[in-house]
Amino acid sequence: MATKSRAAAPVYPDLHGKVALVTGGSSGIGLATARALARQGTRVVIASREAGAGKRAQETLARDGEVRWLAADVADGKSVTRLIEAVIAAHGRLDYAFNNGGSGGRSAPIGAMTEAAWRKTMDGFLTSVFLCMSAEIPVMQKGGVIVNNASVDRLRGYPFPGGAAYSAAKHGVVGLTRSAALERAVEGPRICAVCPGWIDTPPVANWMRRDEDVAKAIVRQTPARSHRRCRRGSRCRALAV
């Protein structure tokens, strides 16, 4: 089965034998990215905080290629430094980095949000990208690519009450990415960002199941060609995939 899935995937020869780091790689977008890279013959390191989920992801991805899980909290500078050191110790190089991991504080409308929740969201979704890039760039100066995961909410205000801090952080990710790209335009690595819309990740799917109004709004915001039906019995109707 593993051979079939790899053979059926598109082949990008430049990825074969390279080393990629995917933070937040134990679920959602990170897990899907790690799988796609592994199927191209890339040696993949996934990083996340929770050991159980990380090891389960490593076992799941083993059928797709060479994947290793390492523990890391991307909002903690020392943890990120240890992560990059471990990648280099294991593989001797880092060619690609997808800075995808992030987490935030309790969401609330601006007038009700605590300073602690605001700072936790900034640290989890913005400072984390800075910390990862600051550790990755010195070991990638001969080339490679860094991709930062921003959000469609960098292109708009958050469409539900309580998401202002998240949206602000993702706006910051794009500003940080553009500035870093200009700094490294000559020497490398190449640095860019992606701004995905609604994706069928566990947090989004669970939110849609809990709140039918949110589910309907997300469907309205999602291009019809991207819809897929959720499991039978779920309160959600469709998600972008």
C-alpha positions in Angstrom: 0.0 0.0 0.0 2.8 2.4 0.9 4.5 1.8 -2.5 1.2 2.4 -4.3 0.6 5.7 -2.6 4.1 7.0 -3.2 4.0 5.9 -6.9 0.6 7.6 -7.4 1.8 10.9 -6.0 3.3 13.6 -8.3 7.1 13.3 -8.5 9.3 16.3 -7.8 12.9 15.1 -8.2 14.4 18.2 -6.4 12.7 17.1 -3.1 14.2 13.6 -3.1 16.9 13.1 -0.4 16.4 16.6 1.0 15.6 17.4 4.6 12.4 19.2 5.6 11.1 20.4 9.0 7.4 20.8 9.5 6.3 22.4 12.8 2.8 21.6 14.0 3.3 18.4 12.0 1.2 16.0 14.0 -2.2 17.1 12.6 -4.1 19.1 10.1 -2.1 21.1 7.5 1.2 20.1 9.0 0.4 16.4 8.8 -0.7 16.7 5.2 2.4 18.6 4.3 4.7 16.1 6.0 2.9 13.3 4.1 3.3 15.0 0.8 7.0 15.6 1.4 7.7 12.1 2.6 6.1 10.7 -0.5 8.6 12.6 -2.6 11.5 10.9 -0.8 12.2 13.9 1.5 13.6 13.1 4.9 11.0 14.8 7.1 11.1 16.0 10.7 7.8 16.8 12.3 7.7 18.8 15.5 4.9 19.4 18.0 4.4 19.8 21.8 2.3 16.7 22.6 4.2 13.4 22.6 1.2 11.2 22.1 -0.1 13.0 19.0 3.5 13.3 17.7 4.3 9.7 18.0 1.0 8.6 16.4 1.7 10.9 13.5 5.2 9.5 13.1 3.7 5.9 13.0 1.0 7.0 10.5 3.6 8.7 8.2 6.0 5.8 8.3 4.2 4.2 5.5 4.8 7.2 3.3 8.6 7.6 3.8 11.2 8.6 6.3 9.6 10.7 9.1 10.8 11.5 12.6 9.0 13.3 15.4 10.8 15.7 17.7 9.2 17.5 20.7 9.3 21.3 20.5 7.3 24.4 21.7 7.8 26.9 18.9 6.8 29.8 21.2 9.9 29.0 23.3 13.2 30.2 22.0 15.3 27.6 23.8 13.0 24.8 22.6 13.3 26.0 19.0 17.1 26.1 19.3 17.2 22.6 20.6 14.9 21.5 17.7 17.1 22.9 15.0 20.2 21.5 16.6 18.6 18.1 16.7 17.7 18.3 13.0 21.3 19.2 12.1 22.7 16.5 14.4 20.4 13.8 12.8 20.7 14.9 9.1 23.6 17.4 8.8 21.5 19.9 6.9 18.1 21.6 6.6 16.7 22.3 3.1 13.1 23.2 3.7 11.1 24.5 6.7 7.4 24.9 7.0 6.7 27.1 10.0 3.2 26.0 10.6 2.9 25.3 14.3 1.0 27.7 16.5 -1.4 28.2 19.4 -3.2 31.0 21.1 -4.9 32.3 24.2 -8.6 32.3 25.0 -10.3 34.2 22.3 -12.6 37.1 23.1 -13.8 40.4 21.6 -11.2 43.1 21.9 -13.0 44.9 24.7 -13.1 41.8 26.8 -9.8 40.1 25.9 -7.2 39.9 28.6 -3.6 41.1 28.1 -2.4 37.6 29.0 -4.6 36.0 26.3 -3.4 38.6 23.7 0.2 38.0 24.5 -0.2 34.3 24.4 -1.8 34.5 20.9 1.0 36.8 19.7 3.7 34.5 21.1 1.9 31.4 19.7 1.3 32.6 16.2 3.8 35.4 15.5 6.7 35.2 17.8 6.9 31.5 17.1 7.6 32.3 13.4 10.3 34.7 14.3 11.9 32.2 16.6 11.8 29.5 14.0 13.2 31.7 11.2 16.0 33.1 13.4 17.1 29.5 14.2 16.6 28.2 10.6 18.3 30.9 8.6 21.8 30.5 10.0 21.8 26.8 8.9 20.2 27.4 5.5 22.4 30.1 4.2 23.5 28.1 1.2 19.9 27.8 -0.1 16.6 26.2 0.6 13.2 27.5 1.2 11.3 28.6 4.3 7.5 28.8 4.1 5.5 30.5 6.9 1.9 29.6 7.4 -0.2 32.8 7.5 -3.9 32.8 6.9 -6.7 34.2 4.8 -7.3 36.3 7.9 -4.2 38.2 7.1 -6.1 39.5 4.0 -9.2 40.5 6.0 -10.5 41.0 9.5 -11.5 37.9 11.4 -15.1 37.0 10.3 -16.3 36.1 13.8 -16.1 38.0 17.1 -13.1 37.1 19.2 -10.5 36.5 16.4 -8.9 39.9 16.3 -5.7 38.8 18.0 -5.3 35.8 15.7 -5.9 38.0 12.6 -3.4 40.6 13.9 -0.8 37.8 14.5 -1.3 36.5 11.0 -1.0 40.0 9.5 2.3 40.2 11.4 3.5 36.9 9.9 3.2 38.3 6.4 5.0 41.5 7.3 7.8 39.4 9.0 8.0 37.1 6.0 8.2 40.0 3.5 10.9 41.7 5.5 12.9 38.5 5.9 12.6 37.7 2.2 14.1 41.1 1.4 16.9 40.6 3.9 17.8 37.2 2.4 17.1 37.9 -1.3 20.7 37.7 -2.3 22.2 35.0 0.0 19.1 32.8 0.6 17.2 31.0 1.7 14.1 31.9 -0.2 11.3 32.9 2.2 7.6 33.1 1.5 4.2 32.6 3.1 0.9 30.9 2.3 -2.5 32.2 3.3 -4.9 29.3 3.4 -8.7 29.7 3.9 -10.8 27.4 5.9 -9.2 23.9 6.1 -10.6 20.7 7.5 -8.4 20.6 10.6 -9.6 19.1 13.9 -10.1 22.5 15.6 -12.2 23.9 12.7 -14.2 20.7 12.3 -15.0 20.6 16.0 -16.0 24.2 16.0 -18.4 23.6 13.2 -19.9 20.6 14.9 -20.5 22.7 18.1 -22.0 25.7 16.4 -24.3 25.3 13.4 -24.4 29.1 12.7 -20.6 29.1 12.5 -20.7 26.0 10.2 -23.2 27.7 7.9 -21.1 30.9 7.8 -17.9 29.0 7.0 -19.6 27.2 4.1 -20.8 30.6 2.8 -17.2 31.9 2.9 -15.8 28.8 1.1 -15.8 28.5 -2.7 -18.2 25.9 -3.8 -15.7 23.9 -5.7 -13.7 23.4 -2.5 -16.5 21.9 -0.5 -16.6 18.3 0.7 -19.3 16.6 2.8 -18.5 15.9 6.4 -19.2 12.6 8.2 -22.8 11.6 8.5 -24.3 12.8 11.7 -21.9 15.8 11.9 -23.4 19.3 12.4 -21.0 20.7 9.9 -22.0 20.7 6.2 -18.8 21.3 4.3 -15.2 22.4 4.6 -12.4 23.5 2.3 -9.8 20.8 1.7 
